[in-house]
Amino acid sequence: MGYEIHIEREKENKITFEEWNNYVEKSSDFKEIESQQIYVWEVDGLKIPFTFSEQYGWVSVKNPNDFILKKMVEISKVLKGSIVGEEGEGYDEKFSFEEFG
């Protein structure tokens, strides 16, 4: 279990796997895990899984901290998406996830 945060767009314009794949292929700090549509962001000795859902057209991370959330905001700008939590709440670069922990 855990709380998931998603990078997504409106339902009529979902993020495609091709868009996500293009992003991670250009990024040297992401590595694919066995073609499972899961990429691991490797930074500072950590390995954080980012999972793509073709059904929903989003990229998700479980239990992100502020550091991971900032990376998600960066990615969302490239993919022209937004950051949304499981309960529909929105996030941006000014949000501090840990203050609500």
Secondary structure, DSSP 8 states (H G I E B T S, - for coil): ---EEEEE--GGG---HHHHHHHHHH-TTEEE-TTSSEEEEEETTEEEEEEEETTTTEEEEES--HHHHHHHHHHHHHHT-EEEETTS-EE-TT--GGGT-
